[in-house]
Amino acid sequence: MAEETGLVVCTTCRLPGADPAAPRDGARLSAALSAHGVAHLQQECLSACANGCAVVLRGPGRWTYVQGGLDPDLHLEDLIGMIRAYAAAPDGVVPWRTRPEVIRKNTIARIPPMEA
């Protein structure tokens, strides 16, 4: 990811119906991203609990995306694709039609830059 952008992963997220004794799905997503060399920050809670695994894509002068509904076993490549597209977009705006389907269907919020 470009140095001026950042990814934050909620490590306490659980997918609906997840076994409470199993490792948290958000922590598994974070570990999978690390295994693929994707730099990110970890956050214990993004208050998006009803939305499965949640992440934030952000950066100065860029739109911020809050994404949910991510399953580390199904959507890792889609998330990595979105991370790359976000890093390549000068203002962080990734055209809706070019986003992976899981991203299009599970965007919780798109927040304008503070400078806007």
C-alpha positions as CSV (number, residue, x, y, z in Angstrom):
1,M,0.0,0.0,0.0
2,A,1.2,3.5,-0.7
3,E,3.0,5.1,2.2
4,E,0.4,7.8,2.5
5,T,-2.5,5.3,2.8
6,G,-3.3,3.1,5.7
7,L,-5.3,0.0,6.5
8,V,-6.8,-0.7,9.9
9,V,-8.2,-4.1,10.7
10,C,-10.6,-4.8,13.6
11,T,-9.1,-7.8,15.4
12,T,-12.2,-8.5,17.6
13,C,-14.7,-9.0,14.8
14,R,-16.6,-12.2,14.5
15,L,-18.6,-13.4,11.6
16,P,-22.3,-14.1,12.3
17,G,-22.7,-17.6,13.8
18,A,-19.0,-17.9,14.6
19,D,-17.9,-20.3,17.4
20,P,-17.2,-18.0,20.4
21,A,-14.4,-20.4,21.4
22,A,-12.7,-20.1,18.0
23,P,-10.1,-17.5,17.2
24,R,-11.7,-14.2,16.2
25,D,-12.3,-13.8,12.5
26,G,-10.8,-10.3,12.5
27,A,-7.6,-11.6,14.1
28,R,-7.5,-14.3,11.4
29,L,-8.0,-11.7,8.7
30,S,-5.1,-9.6,10.2
31,A,-2.9,-12.7,10.2
32,A,-3.7,-13.6,6.6
33,L,-2.9,-10.0,5.5
34,S,0.4,-10.2,7.3
35,A,1.2,-13.5,5.7
36,H,0.6,-11.8,2.3
37,G,2.9,-8.9,3.3
38,V,0.1,-6.3,3.6
39,A,1.1,-3.7,6.1
40,H,-1.7,-2.6,8.4
41,L,-2.7,-1.5,11.9
42,Q,-4.7,-3.5,14.3
43,Q,-7.6,-2.1,16.3
44,E,-9.5,-4.0,19.0
45,C,-13.0,-2.6,17.9
46,L,-14.3,-0.5,15.1
47,S,-17.9,-0.7,16.5
48,A,-19.1,-2.5,13.3
49,C,-19.9,-5.7,15.1
50,A,-23.1,-6.5,13.2
51,N,-21.1,-6.3,9.9
52,G,-18.7,-9.2,10.3
53,C,-15.0,-8.5,9.7
54,A,-14.5,-4.8,9.3
55,V,-11.6,-2.7,8.0
56,V,-10.8,0.9,7.3
57,L,-8.9,2.3,4.3
58,R,-7.7,5.9,5.0
59,G,-5.1,8.5,4.2
60,P,-4.5,12.2,4.3
61,G,-6.5,14.0,1.6
62,R,-8.2,10.8,0.7
63,W,-11.7,9.4,1.1
64,T,-12.0,6.9,3.9
65,Y,-13.8,3.6,3.4
66,V,-15.2,1.5,6.2
67,Q,-15.8,-2.0,4.9
68,G,-17.6,-4.9,6.6
69,G,-18.7,-8.4,5.7
70,L,-15.2,-9.7,5.0
71,D,-14.6,-13.4,5.6
72,P,-10.9,-14.1,5.9
73,D,-11.5,-17.5,4.2
74,L,-13.4,-16.1,1.2
75,H,-12.5,-12.5,0.6
76,L,-8.8,-12.1,1.2
77,E,-7.9,-11.6,-2.5
78,D,-10.8,-9.2,-3.0
79,L,-9.7,-7.1,0.0
80,I,-6.1,-7.1,-1.3
81,G,-7.4,-6.0,-4.7
82,M,-9.3,-3.1,-3.1
83,I,-6.3,-2.1,-1.1
84,R,-4.2,-1.9,-4.3
85,A,-6.9,0.1,-6.1
86,Y,-7.3,2.5,-3.2
87,A,-3.5,3.0,-3.0
88,A,-3.4,3.7,-6.8
89,A,-6.3,6.3,-6.7
90,P,-4.9,9.8,-6.0
91,D,-7.9,10.8,-3.9
92,G,-8.7,7.3,-2.6
93,V,-11.9,7.1,-4.7
94,V,-12.2,3.7,-6.3
95,P,-14.9,3.7,-8.9
96,W,-17.9,1.6,-7.7
97,R,-17.9,-0.7,-10.7
98,T,-14.3,-1.6,-10.4
99,R,-14.5,-2.6,-6.7
100,P,-14.8,-6.3,-5.9
101,E,-18.4,-7.4,-5.4
102,V,-17.9,-8.1,-1.6
103,I,-16.6,-4.5,-1.3
104,R,-19.5,-3.0,-3.3
105,K,-22.1,-4.8,-1.2
106,N,-20.5,-4.3,2.2
107,T,-19.3,-0.7,2.3
108,I,-20.5,0.6,5.7
109,A,-19.3,4.2,5.1
110,R,-17.4,6.4,2.6
111,I,-16.2,9.5,4.4
112,P,-14.8,12.6,2.7
113,P,-11.3,13.8,3.5
114,M,-11.1,16.3,6.4
115,E,-9.7,18.8,3.9
116,A,-12.9,18.7,1.8
